[in-house]
């Protein structure tokens, strides 16, 4: 399954917050922020820290996308 953090980026825009501010406030590293930017999985601890900073729930910052079905010939 794939993950999308598009909701997180929209929430940051709505809160007039920059990615670096989120990084500092949530205590996450630059490499973790890069993973978020590439829609790669991150630990639940990181997700919980972000939710704590933004005072939101998990579904407010991310969504799980089903992988496309592969056709086998």
C-alpha atoms as a printed R data frame, in Angstrom:
   type eleno elety resid chain resno      x       y       z
1  ATOM     1    CA   UNK     A     1  0.000   0.000   0.000
2  ATOM     2    CA   UNK     A     2  1.062   3.555  -0.643
3  ATOM     3    CA   UNK     A     3  0.795   6.502   1.707
4  ATOM     4    CA   UNK     A     4  0.017  10.137   0.923
5  ATOM     5    CA   UNK     A     5  0.772  13.136   3.129
6  ATOM     6    CA   UNK     A     6 -1.031  15.673   0.916
7  ATOM     7    CA   UNK     A     7 -3.411  16.396   3.788
8  ATOM     8    CA   UNK     A     8 -0.441  17.334   5.976
9  ATOM     9    CA   UNK     A     9  0.872  19.875   3.463
10 ATOM    10    CA   UNK     A    10 -2.583  21.434   3.093
11 ATOM    11    CA   UNK     A    11 -2.928  21.637   6.866
12 ATOM    12    CA   UNK     A    12  0.432  23.398   7.109
13 ATOM    13    CA   UNK     A    13 -0.712  25.937   4.508
14 ATOM    14    CA   UNK     A    14 -3.992  26.475   6.373
15 ATOM    15    CA   UNK     A    15 -2.043  27.049   9.603
16 ATOM    16    CA   UNK     A    16  0.492  29.322   7.842
17 ATOM    17    CA   UNK     A    17  3.287  27.029   9.008
18 ATOM    18    CA   UNK     A    18  6.452  26.148   7.117
19 ATOM    19    CA   UNK     A    19  7.885  22.638   6.921
20 ATOM    20    CA   UNK     A    20 10.952  23.694   8.907
21 ATOM    21    CA   UNK     A    21  8.738  25.043  11.688
22 ATOM    22    CA   UNK     A    22  6.949  21.693  11.842
23 ATOM    23    CA   UNK     A    23 10.288  19.877  11.895
24 ATOM    24    CA   UNK     A    24 11.541  21.950  14.825
25 ATOM    25    CA   UNK     A    25  8.283  21.873  16.793
26 ATOM    26    CA   UNK     A    26  7.783  18.117  16.332
27 ATOM    27    CA   UNK     A    27 11.435  17.285  16.940
28 ATOM    28    CA   UNK     A    28 11.862  15.308  13.733
29 ATOM    29    CA   UNK     A    29 14.964  15.134  11.565
30 ATOM    30    CA   UNK     A    30 15.580  16.458   8.089
31 ATOM    31    CA   UNK     A    31 15.677  12.935   6.654
32 ATOM    32    CA   UNK     A    32 12.260  12.197   8.141
33 ATOM    33    CA   UNK     A    33 10.891  15.406   6.663
34 ATOM    34    CA   UNK     A    34 12.330  14.332   3.300
35 ATOM    35    CA   UNK     A    35 10.545  10.962   3.612
36 ATOM    36    CA   UNK     A    36  7.275  12.773   4.259
37 ATOM    37    CA   UNK     A    37  7.882  14.906   1.185
38 ATOM    38    CA   UNK     A    38  8.392  11.768  -0.920
39 ATOM    39    CA   UNK     A    39  5.280  10.041   0.493
40 ATOM    40    CA   UNK     A    40  7.391   7.346   2.120
41 ATOM    41    CA   UNK     A    41  6.367   5.573   5.325
42 ATOM    42    CA   UNK     A    42  7.573   7.028   8.643
43 ATOM    43    CA   UNK     A    43  7.261   5.692  12.182
44 ATOM    44    CA   UNK     A    44  4.092   5.978  14.200
45 ATOM    45    CA   UNK     A    45  6.082   8.022  16.731
46 ATOM    46    CA   UNK     A    46  6.696  10.691  14.066
47 ATOM    47    CA   UNK     A    47  3.018  10.701  13.081
48 ATOM    48    CA   UNK     A    48  1.999  11.092  16.733
49 ATOM    49    CA   UNK     A    49  4.440  13.986  17.243
50 ATOM    50    CA   UNK     A    50  3.079  15.779  14.181
51 ATOM    51    CA   UNK     A    51 -0.498  15.243  15.341
52 ATOM    52    CA   UNK     A    52  0.411  16.587  18.777
53 ATOM    53    CA   UNK     A    53  1.941  19.749  17.300
54 ATOM    54    CA   UNK     A    54 -0.948  20.338  14.901
55 ATOM    55    CA   UNK     A    55 -3.586  19.204  17.421
56 ATOM    56    CA   UNK     A    56 -5.201  16.869  14.919
57 ATOM    57    CA   UNK     A    57 -5.881  13.180  14.278
58 ATOM    58    CA   UNK     A    58 -3.946  10.838  12.016
59 ATOM    59    CA   UNK     A    59 -6.562  10.952   9.266
60 ATOM    60    CA   UNK     A    60 -6.131  14.736   9.142
61 ATOM    61    CA   UNK     A    61 -2.522  14.437   7.931
62 ATOM    62    CA   UNK     A    62 -2.261  11.221   5.949
63 ATOM    63    CA   UNK     A    63 -4.131   8.604   3.991
64 ATOM    64    CA   UNK     A    64 -3.400   5.068   2.875
65 ATOM    65    CA   UNK     A    65 -3.829   4.522  -0.845
66 ATOM    66    CA   UNK     A    66 -4.467   1.054  -2.245
67 ATOM    67    CA   UNK     A    67 -1.913  -0.134  -4.761
68 ATOM    68    CA   UNK     A    68 -3.174  -0.588  -8.270
69 ATOM    69    CA   UNK     A    69 -3.971  -4.174  -9.140
70 ATOM    70    CA   UNK     A    70 -1.360  -5.787 -11.336
71 ATOM    71    CA   UNK     A    71 -2.459  -7.817 -14.310
72 ATOM    72    CA   UNK     A    72 -0.648 -11.092 -14.758
73 ATOM    73    CA   UNK     A    73 -0.454 -12.555 -18.212
